[in-house]
């Protein structure tokens, strides 16, 4: 009895195994037949669909298409999306061409969980994940007249579901190690730029009736994340190399982090001067990190405007500015806030930004600025330092609509001037005033006047032998033509030496007589002990249109300082005394006065 049951069990297993093998062979054969029939059908449908959706602008090419019926995966080898130049030129003539055309090559395009059966029977492309490695993308741009007839990548993608295909859904699309080249054909002098090793991730990419009308999607993706490393490109004038070590941007959260941002001159100071011919600032800039919140990529792409940015924060900034006064002056007028700013109305508007924008809050943190100038008087470089600078500006805008509601930009800056004394400044700019109205005020804490020798020796041929600055305050109202205001200064024990350049040795030497004249007859040595001494000066200073706003503000303050210490009001009288041979008598009288004190 037991043996009979064992025998029946074995016979059942054999029959079951044989049936399973037969079924498996039938399924495998059926799938092989299905794959053989479906593969060329899908290949042709893919080519036709892309050709039709792009109005024959793009063609699809690939060396092979393979379908795995068990996993639902589809693999295309040597995939290329290629634009047709003849069609593009015809579309331009009809004013229907897009501004950008794309040439895409992918070594292997693999679609997982593609479910080709659903495509055949339900006309829907449902894909789990797509990972594309080492894609090569070339974008060519032309400035064209745009209308509703113009083709675009957005329209091409939307047209994919205009025929028998009803929907395309991709859970996640990864582009790894992207090689992107961009060239603006409308600018023959522009070199464009190239990105290497960039990563882009699209999540929840959907092309259907609902998503086409969804304005919150970027290229029909609900979320997009970008990562770029070691990017470099020359500036349009080829004088600088701009680069960054790392960039991360989240489209949905509108957040961007840039690390290792730099603007480096491509030439040393001597070679730079030879190339620019005339006076031009040379910058060497590095920033540890830049944090941006509220930067909407969708606004930029769709509305051609940057829109409102919540905040921009620069941390760990180092700036070296070099200027050669030995070169011929620059030609033409220099906008009031050049070179860092472009608006004569005083807005913090960067030259490279063309689209309308507003930045609610702009921060500087841990900033060191060095301004170096080669003087034609001394053939040497004087230097001014601003260390540990921290600042914040509000409502930086170039948006005419936003300026209707708020046209004032305000800012506060604090720094260690020459690394020794705390300086503070407050700015208010009227961004809509046609005359470029703005105000600036501030103060400088106590410091040794000799600290200024780093600048005055070579820029002014003046050495400060002693002196103590106790208090410096200033307040000005300015526009593009002139500034008017006041300077208040308290100081004591001021003594200077006048220098001259020895043309034979090339060294700076003290001019004894001139120094004696300056200390005895021109300078006011102390305005603290003497209550009748000048402590405040009213200044009106005309703007040199070839000079920057920084030169404008400094010269207006220096004008007031010269009045207070006596250099301005007494110099003209001194020249008259020299002509009338009254110098010796005045020097003797000055010495006698000091003895009787």
Helices and strands as residue ranges (DSSP letters): H 2-53, E 58-61, E 64-68, E 73-83, H 85-93, E 100-111, H 116-122, E 124-133, E 136-141, H 153-159, E 167-184, E 193-207, H 209-212, E 221-234, E 240-250, E 255-265, H 269-276, E 282-293, H 297-303, E 307-324, E 357-374, E 381-397, H 400-405, E 408-417, E 421-430, E 438-444, E 447-448, G 449-452, H 453-459, E 462-478, E 482-501, E 508-510, H 512-517, I 518-522, E 536-542, H 549-565, H 567-579, H 583-596
